Amino acid sequence: MDSRPSWLSPVNARRYAAVVLAAVMAALLLVAPSTPASAADPLVFTFKRTSPTTVQAGQQVFFEFTASMPVSRVEVTASDSLGDYRAYSGAWTSSTPATSGTVQLPVPAERWTAGPAKVQLVRVDAAGLHDPIYFDRSGNVYSNTPPSGGMRPLGPLSAFDFTVANAALPPRAPAFTALAGPSTPVEPGQTASVQFAMSLPAQRVELRYVNGSGLSGPSDVTLTWTGPATTTPASGMATGPVSTAMFNGGYALAEARVTYLGSSSVRYFRDGRYDGFVKPYPDTRANLSDGDFTVHNPGKILKPVSFPDGVHIATDFQVGTVPTANVGAMEPSDAILEYEWFKDGLPVESQTDGLPSLFGVIGGSTLTLRITARAIDRLPTTVTSQPVGPMPRQLDTFPMFMRGNPSLGGQLYPEWSMPPAVSPLGGTPTYTYTWKRDGAPIQGAGNAIYTVTKADLGYTLTVDVTVAYEPLTQKTVSAEVAVPHTQRGEGFNGDRTADLFARTTSGDLLLYPGNGRGGWLPAQTIGRGWGIFDTLLAPGDFDGDGATDVIGRDQSGRLFLYQGNGFGGWKGSRQIGQGWQGFKEIVAPGDFNRDGAHDLLAKDNSDRLILYPGDGAGGWKTPVTVGWGWGGFSRLMAPGWWTGYHEANILAQTTSGELKLYTGLEDGFADMPVQTVGSGWNSVTKAGGPGDFNGDGSPDVFGIDANGTMTMYWGNGTRINGCGLGCGAWKGSAVVGWGWGSFTAVF
């Protein structure tokens, strides 16, 4: 194995030398003469090679120079045929500065390869100057402190190049062309012999072996061969003794060092690398594994590295976790560990550095860790952990809403504002539904759609939706809706269609049943003496008995509840309040505070809007103010869930005839811009919301003009629910009756 620092590898050594030479040149390029040219004569320097163009290795190359001022040193640098990074220097120096001399550049035969040589740099140290003068190969001249008269360029240095003849040192290194280890095991006391052949001459071969641990240690053995300096390719037998300290088993040739031509050497490694300044020859050299041999020494057996507690992956199984190797006890404790991570059985390519922790994207993957432990004089051991996962992924869920009709027999279902999103992508989620009534699971309710039963009236229904990709990647999101007692839109006569009440001038109360398709069934008289009331309301099922009711306020401010029997008649009546004469207007919005019971909203003389919550049994909870400044509206209408959401809406008519939409919340109104949804309503003398009159799923609004014509304005709640008011506030309108102007109240 190569024990040198990585920066001394052949490639890095070449790069280092090239960078150093480039840095010197760059530093000189950045330095301009600090003194402008003067009238003094410039430095004139001449230089020439006096040796022949071809020089034999082992000799010297001579260069003569002259200078117009005394110099103390002249140095020339040249490179051999293997590249600019292989530089050699020779210098002339004198303690007595002179204006001429001869530079000698040695050409050592054991290091200078055959081929063309290039003169790269000439340095001149002139007497009286603090810094040297440099002439580079391109013909430039530089100095930090040039002569006052300047410097005359020497010209391109290529004019001084030469060629080296060295038959004994071609620009290659000897490489193994064949290796053959002993065919039978070698015992202690015997000699191990390995036959080899090389491509070029060599003087020494050293073969270093390691035992089955794969690491260098006390039992390493080196086989050597030393031969004469010849011009023919080297071959021979590398030998070395086998001692009792060597372990039983195979010995692998880890490194081969070849010395050639004096001090030159190259090292070859088992993994195919080599260490030297020249490329080995031939390119397809023999594998070092061909030189392996086996030792037979049963009394000295390599033990494997052991993991008494096994190998595990430590993780908290959370999104963003960094799984880490958990090795526990290990024998020996100083063993070197190599880590390999796998996702879904495939190696993690980005984890080639063998870190004990796994970084990067792991969500959705099943992880496995493989650890190989190595120790000196121990057999390596590879252990694989149990798989963990699939690991959690980032699962983003968005708001979910309850859709459908929360009334008896109606169907409810959850709807996502946006589908859940998982990262990394992949897989198909499963959805699990759990329906609850006031927090208690409803047995057998595990489907996406739930049908409201009588047991749900007056309670809050919740659906918990669990979206899961894998056990560790799941979330539960909830949506809920309060199921009120029977709403007024389900009809006074129990046929579940929207009806209207009308009071004649004689005080008779008439029921106009809707047919559920935008028309009427025959009208019925359901009461007399109703002229005592100045306000009449249809609140839905106010007392929680399953039938819709009517509330009336008399001129003394008393409030009376008239309980419907669910078949178009009455079950009874009773007073439920007093002091209500101070209110300008009262409307029945349905379940405003979403507790399952129907409520009333009243506007007082200060134009406050006060919520009177019903208790679901014909009584009241504590009132609360839910709005201020409502004096600018001439009429309030309560059409129910007009926008299609499960929240009470108020349509407020301005004095100019515009219709404004207000969305109710539990403790007031939505903090959003008030939107205009109609105009020209000053022509309407009476108006209100009967519920869904045409059976399309959206509550409607009626208006009666001065001629007594009733027009039904079809609500667009089913579309508003999906895309907002941009889809239109109304679906249209139709005249549904005449002669309604004679009634003193229509509700």
C-alpha positions in Angstrom: 0.0 0.0 0.0 1.1 3.6 -0.6 1.9 5.2 2.7 3.0 8.6 1.3 0.8 11.6 1.7 -1.6 12.0 -1.1 -0.1 15.3 -2.3 3.1 13.4 -3.2 1.3 11.2 -5.8 2.8 11.4 -9.3 0.0 13.5 -10.7 0.1 15.9 -7.7 3.9 16.1 -7.8 3.8 17.2 -11.5 1.0 19.7 -10.8 2.9 21.1 -7.8 6.1 21.6 -9.8 4.1 23.2 -12.7 2.3 25.5 -10.3 5.5 26.6 -8.6 7.1 27.4 -12.0 3.9 29.2 -13.1 3.8 31.2 -9.8 7.3 32.4 -10.3 6.5 33.6 -13.8 3.2 35.2 -12.7 4.9 37.0 -9.9 7.4 38.4 -12.4 4.7 39.4 -14.8 2.9 41.4 -12.2 6.1 43.4 -11.4 6.7 46.4 -13.6 10.0 48.3 -13.4 9.7 50.7 -10.5 12.0 53.3 -12.1 11.2 54.9 -15.4 13.7 54.7 -18.2 16.4 57.3 -18.0 19.1 58.6 -20.2 21.5 55.9 -18.7 22.5 53.0 -21.0 20.3 49.9 -20.6 21.6 46.6 -19.4 22.8 44.6 -22.4 23.1 40.9 -21.7 24.2 38.3 -24.3 23.9 34.6 -24.0 24.7 31.6 -26.2 25.2 27.8 -26.0 28.7 26.8 -27.0 28.1 23.0 -26.7 26.9 20.9 -29.6 23.2 20.6 -30.3 23.3 17.0 -29.1 24.9 16.3 -25.8 25.7 12.9 -24.4 24.2 12.0 -21.0 26.8 12.3 -18.2 28.4 15.4 -19.8 27.7 19.1 -19.4 26.2 21.8 -21.5 28.1 25.1 -21.7 26.7 28.6 -22.1 28.7 31.8 -22.5 27.5 35.2 -21.5 28.5 38.9 -21.5 26.9 41.8 -19.6 27.2 45.5 -19.9 27.6 45.7 -16.1 29.3 43.4 -13.6 27.3 40.3 -12.4 27.8 37.9 -9.5 25.7 35.0 -10.7 24.1 33.6 -13.8 21.9 30.6 -13.6 20.2 28.6 -16.4 17.2 26.2 -15.9 16.3 23.6 -18.5 13.7 20.7 -18.6 14.1 17.3 -20.1 11.9 15.5 -22.6 9.3 14.4 -20.1 7.9 17.8 -19.5 8.4 21.3 -18.2 8.0 20.2 -14.6 11.3 18.2 -14.7 13.7 21.1 -14.3 17.5 21.0 -13.9 19.7 24.0 -13.1 23.4 25.0 -13.5 25.0 28.2 -12.4 28.1 30.4 -12.7 29.0 32.3 -9.6 31.8 34.6 -8.6 32.7 36.5 -5.4 34.3 39.1 -7.8 31.6 40.4 -10.1 32.5 40.1 -13.8 31.0 41.0 -17.2 31.5 37.6 -18.8 31.7 33.9 -18.0 30.6 30.4 -18.8 27.7 28.5 -17.2 27.9 24.8 -16.9 24.7 22.7 -16.8 25.2 19.1 -15.7 23.3 16.3 -17.6 23.2 13.4 -15.1 22.9 10.1 -17.0 20.9 8.4 -14.3 18.2 11.0 -14.3 18.2 13.0 -17.6 16.1 11.1 -20.1 16.9 11.0 -23.8 15.2 13.5 -26.0 14.8 17.3 -26.6 15.6 19.6 -23.7 14.2 23.2 -23.3 15.9 26.2 -21.8 13.2 27.7 -19.5 14.8 30.5 -17.6 18.0 32.6 -17.3 18.6 34.4 -14.0 21.2 37.2 -13.7 22.3 38.7 -10.4 23.8 42.1 -11.2 26.2 43.9 -8.8 24.5 46.8 -7.1 20.9 45.5 -7.7 18.8 44.2 -4.8 16.7 41.8 -7.0 17.7 39.4 -9.8 16.9 39.9 -13.4 14.9 37.1 -15.2 14.8 36.3 -18.9 11.9 33.9 -19.6 11.4 31.4 -22.5 8.9 33.7 -24.2 11.6 36.5 -24.6 10.4 38.7 -21.7 12.7 40.3 -19.1 11.6 41.2 -15.5 13.0 42.6 -12.3 11.6 44.1 -9.2 14.5 46.6 -9.2 15.7 47.0 -12.8 18.8 49.0 -13.7 18.2 52.7 -14.1 18.7 52.5 -17.8 16.3 49.6 -18.2 16.9 46.2 -19.7 17.2 44.9 -23.2 15.4 41.6 -23.9 17.4 38.5 -24.6 15.0 37.1 -27.1 13.2 33.7 -27.0 15.3 31.1 -25.1 14.3 28.4 -27.6 17.5 29.4 -29.5 19.5 27.7 -26.7 17.7 24.4 -26.7 19.6 21.1 -27.1 19.1 17.3 -27.4 20.3 14.7 -24.9 21.4 11.3 -26.1 20.9 8.7 -23.4 20.4 5.1 -24.7 20.3 3.8 -21.1 17.5 6.0 -19.9 14.5 6.1 -22.3 11.5 8.1 -21.1 9.8 5.1 -19.5 10.1 3.1 -16.3 10.6 -0.6 -16.1 7.4 -2.5 -15.4 6.6 -6.1 -14.5 5.7 -8.2 -17.6 5.4 -11.4 -15.5 5.2 -12.5 -11.9 4.9 -16.0 -10.5 4.7 -16.9 -6.8 5.4 -20.3 -5.3 3.0 -23.0 -6.4 3.0 -24.8 -3.0 2.7 -23.3 0.6 5.9 -22.2 2.2 6.7 -23.2 5.8 8.7 -21.3 8.5 12.4 -21.8 8.0 12.0 -22.0 4.2 12.6 -19.4 1.6 9.8 -17.8 -0.4 10.8 -17.2 -4.1 8.9 -15.2 -6.7 9.9 -15.3 -10.3 9.6 -12.0 -12.2 10.4 -10.4 -15.6 10.6 -6.7 -16.5 10.2 -4.6 -19.6 13.5 -2.7 -19.1 16.7 -2.9 -17.2 16.6 -2.6 -13.4 19.1 -3.0 -10.5 16.9 -3.9 -7.6 13.4 -5.3 -6.9 11.6 -5.2 -3.5 8.3 -7.1 -3.1 6.4 -6.2 0.1 3.7 -8.7 1.3 0.9 -8.4 3.9 -1.0 -11.2 5.5 -4.7 -12.0 5.3 -5.5 -8.9 7.4 -4.7 -6.7 4.4 -2.9 -4.3 6.6 0.8 -3.7 7.1 2.1 -5.1 10.4 4.9 -6.9 12.3 4.4 -10.1 10.2 5.0 -8.4 6.9 7.7 -9.9 4.7 9.8 -8.4 1.9 11.3 -10.4 -0.9 14.3 -8.8 -2.7 16.4 -9.2 -5.8 19.5 -7.3 -6.7 21.1 -7.5 -10.2 23.8 -6.0 -12.3 23.4 -2.8 -14.2 22.8 -4.0 -17.8 21.1 -2.7 -20.9 18.8 -5.7 -21.2 15.4 -6.2 -19.5 15.7 -7.4 -15.9 14.5 -10.8 -14.7 15.2 -13.0 -11.8 14.0 -14.4 -8.5 13.0 -12.2 -5.5 13.6 -14.2 -2.3 13.1 -13.8 1.4 12.9 -16.1 4.5 9.6 -17.2 6.0 9.7 -16.9 9.9 7.6 -18.5 12.6 6.1 -15.0 13.2 4.3 -15.2 9.9 0.6 -16.3 10.0 -0.9 -19.3 8.4 -2.6 -18.4 5.1 -2.2 -16.2 2.1 0.3 -13.4 1.8 -0.6 -10.8 -0.8 1.8 -8.7 -2.8 0.8 -5.2 -1.7 3.6 -3.1 -3.2 6.6 -3.6 -5.6 9.5 -1.1 -5.6 11.8 -1.1 -8.7 15.2 0.8 -8.6 16.8 1.5 -12.0 19.5 3.7 -13.4 21.1 4.8 -10.2 18.7 6.5 -7.8 15.6 6.4 -9.9 12.8 4.3 -8.7 9.1 3.6 -9.2 6.5 1.9 -7.0 3.6 -0.3 -8.1 0.6 -1.0 -6.0 -1.8 -3.9 -5.9 -4.8 -1.7 -6.9 -3.1 -0.7 -10.2 -1.7 2.6 -9.0 2.0 3.5 -9.5 4.3 6.1 -8.0 6.8 7.8 -10.2 7.4 10.7 -12.5 7.1 8.7 -15.7 4.4 6.5 -17.1 5.2 2.7 -16.7 5.7 0.6 -19.7 4.0 -1.4 -21.0 0.5 0.0 -20.3 -0.8 -3.6 -19.7 1.7 -4.6 -17.0 1.3 -7.8 -15.0 -1.0 -7.8 -11.9 0.8 -7.9 -8.6 -1.6 -10.6 -7.5 0.3 -13.0 -9.7 3.1 -12.9 -7.2 1.1 -14.0 -4.1 2.1 -17.0 -2.0 0.8 -19.0 0.9 2.4 -19.8 4.2 1.7 -23.1 6.0 2.0 -22.4 9.8 -1.0 -24.1 11.6 0.3 -22.9 15.0 -0.3 -19.3 14.2 -3.8 -18.6 12.9 -5.3 -15.2 12.1 -8.5 -14.5 14.2 -11.2 -12.4 12.7 -12.4 -9.0 14.0 -15.5 -9.6 16.0 -18.7 -7.6 16.8 -20.2 -9.2 20.0 -23.2 -6.8 19.8 -23.6 -6.8 16.1 -24.1 -3.7 13.9 -27.2 -1.5 14.0 -28.5 1.6 12.4 -29.3 4.3 15.0 -32.1 6.7 14.0 -35.0 8.5 15.6 -37.2 7.7 12.6 -38.1 11.4 12.1 -38.1 13.5 8.9 -34.6 14.9 8.5 -33.0 12.3 10.7 -29.3 11.4 10.0 -28.9 7.6 10.5 -25.7 6.6 12.2 -23.8 3.4 12.6 -24.1 1.8 16.0 -21.3 -0.7 16.4 -21.1 -1.2 20.1 -18.3 -3.5 21.4 -15.6 -4.5 19.0 -12.6 -6.8 19.3 -10.0 -5.4 18.9 -11.3 -2.0 19.8 -8.9 -0.1 17.5 -10.1 -1.9 14.3 -10.4 0.3 11.2 -14.0 0.5 10.0 -15.2 1.0 6.5 -18.9 1.9 6.0 -21.1 1.1 3.0 -24.7 2.4 3.0 -27.5 1.0 0.9 -31.0 2.3 0.0 -33.4 -0.3 -1.1 -30.5 -2.7 -1.6 -28.6 -0.4 -3.9 -25.3 1.3 -2.9 -25.6 5.0 -2.0 -23.3 6.5 -4.7 -22.9 9.8 -2.9 -21.6 7.9 0.2 -18.4 6.6 -1.4 -16.3 8.3 1.3 -17.5 5.7 3.8 -18.9 8.0 6.6 -20.5 6.5 9.7 -23.5 8.7 9.1 -25.8 8.8 6.1 -26.6 12.2 4.7 -28.9 13.2 1.8 -32.3 12.2 0.7 -33.4 8.9 2.4 -37.2 9.4 2.7 -39.2 6.4 1.6 -36.1 4.2 1.4 -35.2 1.1 3.4 -31.7 1.4 4.7 -29.0 -1.2 5.3 -25.5 -0.7 6.6 -22.5 -2.9 5.8 -19.4 -2.5 7.9 -16.0 -4.0 7.1 -13.5 -4.0 10.0 -9.8 -4.4 9.5 -7.1 -4.7 12.1 -3.4 -5.6 12.0 -2.9 -9.4 12.2 -6.7 -10.0 12.2 -8.8 -11.3 9.4 -11.2 -8.6 8.1 -14.9 -9.1 9.0 -17.9 -7.8 7.2 -21.2 -7.4 9.0 -24.5 -6.3 7.6 -27.2 -4.6 9.8 -30.9 -5.4 9.8 -32.8 -3.2 7.4 -34.7 -0.2 8.8 -37.5 1.7 7.1 -39.0 2.6 4.9 -37.8 5.9 6.3 -40.2 8.8 6.8 -40.8 11.3 4.0 -41.8 14.9 4.2 -45.6 14.8 4.0 -47.4 18.1 3.6 -51.1 18.2 4.1 -53.4 21.2 3.4 -56.6 22.3 5.0 -59.5 19.9 4.7 -63.2 20.9 4.9 -66.4 19.1 5.6 -68.7 19.0 2.6 -72.2 17.8 2.1 -75.5 18.3 3.9 -75.4 18.0 7.8 -79.1 17.2 8.2 -81.0 14.1 8.9 -80.4 11.7 6.0 -77.8 14.0 4.4 -74.4 12.8 3.3 -71.1 14.3 4.6 -67.6 13.8 3.2 -64.2 15.4 3.7 -62.6 17.4 0.9 -59.0 18.6 0.6 -58.2 22.1 -0.5 -55.2 20.6 -2.2 -54.1 16.9 -2.3 -51.4 15.8 0.2 -47.9 16.1 -1.2 -45.0 13.8 -0.3 -41.2 14.4 -0.9 -39.4 12.6 -2.4 -42.2 11.7 -4.8 -43.5 8.2 -5.4 -46.0 5.8 -4.2 -49.8 5.9 -3.8 -51.3 6.9 -0.4 -53.9 5.1 1.5 -56.7 6.9 3.3 -58.4 5.8 6.6 -61.6 7.5 7.8 -62.8 7.6 11.4 -66.1 9.4 12.1 -66.8 10.7 15.6 -69.8 12.1 17.3 -68.8 14.8 19.9 -65.3 13.1 20.0 -66.5 9.5 20.4 -65.9 7.1 17.5 -69.1 6.0 15.7 -69.0 2.2 15.4 -69.0 1.0 11.8 -68.4 4.5 10.4 -65.1 4.0 8.4 -66.0 5.1 4.9 -65.3 8.4 3.1 -69.0 9.3 3.0 -71.2 9.4 6.1 -75.0 9.6 6.2 -76.4 11.7 9.1 -78.6 9.8 11.5 -81.2 11.0 14.0 -78.6 10.3 16.8 -76.3 13.0 15.3 -78.8 15.9 15.5 -77.6 18.6 17.8 -74.1 17.1 18.0 -70.7 17.8 16.3 -69.6 15.3 13.7 -65.8 14.9 13.1 -64.0 12.9 10.5 -60.3 12.0 11.1 -58.6 11.2 7.8 -55.2 9.5 8.0 -53.2 9.7 4.8 -50.3 7.2 4.8 -47.6 6.3 2.3 -45.6 4.0 4.6 -45.9 3.5 8.4 -43.5 6.3 9.1 -44.9 8.7 6.5 -48.5 9.5 7.6 -50.6 12.3 9.0 -54.1 12.7 10.4 -56.1 15.7 9.5 -59.6 16.4 10.8 -62.7 18.3 9.7 -65.9 18.8 11.6 -69.4 20.2 11.4 -72.1 20.8 13.9 -75.3 19.0 12.9 -78.2 21.3 14.0 -81.7 20.1 14.8 -84.1 20.2 11.9 -83.6 23.3 9.8 -86.4 25.4 8.5 -85.6 24.4 4.9 -86.7 20.9 5.7 -90.3 22.0 5.8 -93.0 22.5 8.4 -95.0 19.5 7.1 -92.2 17.0 7.4 -91.8 16.4 3.6 -88.2 17.8 3.7 -88.9 20.5 1.2 -88.7 24.3 1.7 -92.0 26.0 2.8 -93.2 29.6 3.4 -95.5 31.0 6.0 -97.8 33.9 5.2 -100.1 36.0 7.5 -103.3 37.5 6.2 -104.7 40.9 7.2 -107.2 39.0 9.4 -104.5 37.3 11.3 -104.7 33.9 9.7 -101.4 32.0 9.3 -101.1 30.1 6.0 -98.6 27.4 5.1 -97.4 27.4 1.5 -95.6 24.1 1.1 -93.0 23.9 -1.7 -92.9 20.9 -4.0 -89.0 20.7 -3.9 -88.8 21.6 -7.6 -89.4 25.4 -7.5 -93.2 25.2 -7.3 -96.0 24.9 -4.7 -98.3 22.4 -3.2 -101.8 23.5 -2.1 -101.8 26.2 0.6 -103.2 25.3 4.1 -104.5 27.5 6.9 -102.5 26.4 10.0 -103.5 29.1 12.6 -105.7 32.1 13.5 -105.2 35.2 15.6 -101.6 35.7 14.6 -102.2 39.5 14.1 -100.9 40.1 17.7 -97.3 39.6 16.5 -95.2 42.4 15.0 -92.4 39.9 14.1 -92.6 36.3 13.0 -89.6 34.0 12.5 -89.0 30.5 11.2 -86.0 29.3 13.2 -86.1 25.6 12.3 -86.2 23.1 15.1 -85.7 25.4 18.1 -86.7 22.9 20.9 -84.8 19.8 19.6 -87.8 17.6 19.1 -87.2 17.0 15.3 -89.9 19.3 14.0 -89.6 22.9 12.7 -91.0 25.6 14.9 -92.2 29.3 14.7 -91.3 32.2 17.0 -93.4 35.4 17.3 -92.8 38.6 19.2 -95.9 40.5 20.4 -96.1 44.3 20.8 -95.3 44.0 24.5 -91.9 42.5 23.6 -92.7 39.0 24.7 -91.3 36.1 22.7 -93.3 32.9 22.1 -92.3 29.6 20.7 -94.9 27.7 18.7 -93.8 24.0 18.5 -94.5 22.2 15.2 -95.5 18.6 15.3 -93.7 17.7 12.1 -96.9 17.1 10.1 -98.0 20.7 9.3 -99.7 21.3 12.7 -98.8 22.3 16.3 -97.7 20.5 19.4 -98.0 23.4 21.8 -96.7 26.9 22.6 -95.0 28.8 25.4 -93.3 32.0 26.2 -89.5 31.9 25.9 -88.6 35.6 26.4 -89.6 39.1 27.3 -88.2 42.6 26.8 -87.5 42.1 23.1 -89.4 45.3 22.1 -86.1 47.2 22.1 -84.8 45.5 19.0 -85.2 47.1 15.6 -84.9 43.8 13.8 -84.7 40.1 14.6 -83.6 37.3 12.2 -83.2 33.5 12.6 -79.8 32.6 11.1 -79.9 28.9 12.0 -77.0 27.5 14.0 -74.8 30.6 14.1 -72.3 29.5 16.7 -72.0 26.0 15.4 -73.1 24.1 18.6 -75.9 22.2 17.0 -78.7 24.4 18.3 -80.5 27.2 16.4 -80.0 30.8 17.4 -81.5 34.3 16.9 -79.7 37.6 15.9 -81.2 40.9 17.1 -80.2 44.4 16.2 -80.7 46.9 19.1 -81.3 50.6 19.1 -77.5 51.2 19.2 -77.2 49.2 16.0 -75.4 46.4 17.7 -76.0 42.9 16.5 -76.5 40.5 19.5 -76.4 36.7 19.2 -79.0 34.9 21.4 -77.8 31.3 21.3 -80.4 28.6 21.6 -79.7 25.7 23.9 -81.4 23.1 21.6 -84.3 22.6 24.0 -86.3 25.8 23.5 -84.2 27.9 25.9 -81.2 30.2 25.8 -77.5 30.3 26.5 -75.7 33.5 27.4 -76.2 36.3 24.7 -73.1 37.9 23.2 -72.5 40.9 20.9 -71.2 39.9 17.5 -71.3 43.1 15.6 -71.4 46.9 15.7 -72.5 49.6 13.3 -75.3 47.8 11.6 -77.5 50.9 11.3 -76.6 51.4 7.6 -78.7 48.4 6.6 -82.5 48.6 6.1 -83.1 44.8 6.0 -81.3 41.7 7.2 -82.0 38.3 5.6 -80.8 34.9 6.9 -80.7 32.5 4.0 -78.8 29.8 5.9 -75.7 28.2 4.3 -76.0 30.5 1.3 -72.3 30.2 0.2 -72.4 26.4 0.4 -70.2 26.2 3.5 -71.4 25.1 6.9 -71.6 28.6 8.3 -74.5 31.0 8.7 -74.6 33.8 6.2 -76.3 37.1 6.5 -77.4 39.1 3.4 -77.7 42.8 4.5 -79.5 45.3 2.3 -78.1 48.8 2.3 -80.3 52.0 2.1 -79.2 52.3 -1.5 -80.5 48.8 -2.3 -77.3 46.8 -2.5 -77.0 43.4 -1.0 -73.9 42.7 1.1 -72.7 39.2 2.1 -71.5 38.6 5.7 -70.1 35.2 6.6 -70.8 34.1 10.2 -68.2 32.7 12.6 -68.7 31.3 16.1 -68.1 34.6 17.8 -68.9 37.1 15.1 -68.4 37.6 11.4 -65.5 36.7 9.1 -62.7 39.2 9.0 -62.7 39.5 5.2 -63.8 42.2 2.7 -67.6 42.5 2.6 -68.8 41.6 -0.9 -71.7 43.0 -2.9 -73.9 40.2 -4.2 -76.9 42.2 -5.5 -78.3 45.6 -6.3 -81.8 47.2 -6.8 -83.3 45.5 -3.8 -85.1 48.8 -2.8 -87.9 47.7 -5.1 -88.6 44.7 -2.8 -91.1 45.1 0.0 -90.6 41.7 1.7 -87.7 39.3 1.4 -86.3 36.2 3.1 -84.7 32.8 2.8 -86.9 29.7 2.7 -84.0 27.3 2.2 -83.4 25.2 -1.0 -86.7 25.9 -2.9 -85.8 24.2 -6.2 -83.9 21.2 -4.9 -80.5 22.0 -6.4 -78.7 21.9 -3.1 -78.3 25.6 -2.7 -80.4 27.9 -0.5 -82.5 30.5 -2.3 -83.9 33.9 -1.5 -87.4 35.3 -2.3 -88.4 38.9 -2.9 -91.9 40.4 -3.2 -92.3 43.7 -5.1 -95.0 46.4 -4.7 -97.3 44.6 -7.1 -97.3 41.5 -5.0 -95.2 39.4 -7.4 -92.9 36.9 -5.8 -89.6 36.2 -7.5 -87.3 33.4 -6.3 -83.6 34.2 -6.7 -81.7 30.9 -7.1 -78.6 30.6 -4.9 -75.3 29.4 -6.4 -73.9 27.9 -3.2 -72.8 24.6 -4.7 -70.5 26.5 -7.1 -69.4 29.2 -4.7 -68.3 26.4 -2.5 -65.9 25.2 -5.2 -64.6 28.3 -6.8 -65.8 31.3 -4.9 -68.0 34.2 -5.9 -66.1 34.5 -9.1 -68.4 31.8 -10.4 -71.4 34.0 -9.8 -73.6 34.8 -6.7 -76.8 33.6 -8.3 -77.9 31.0 -10.9 -80.8 33.2 -12.0 -84.3 34.0 -10.9 -87.9 33.1 -11.7 -91.4 34.4 -10.8 -93.0 31.8 -8.5 -96.2 33.6 -7.5 -98.6 36.6 -7.6 -100.9 38.3 -5.1 -98.4 38.2 -2.2 -98.7 41.9 -1.5 -101.8 41.5 0.6 -100.0 39.5 3.3 -98.8 41.4 6.4 -95.9 38.9 6.9 -94.2 36.4 4.7 -91.4 34.3 6.3 
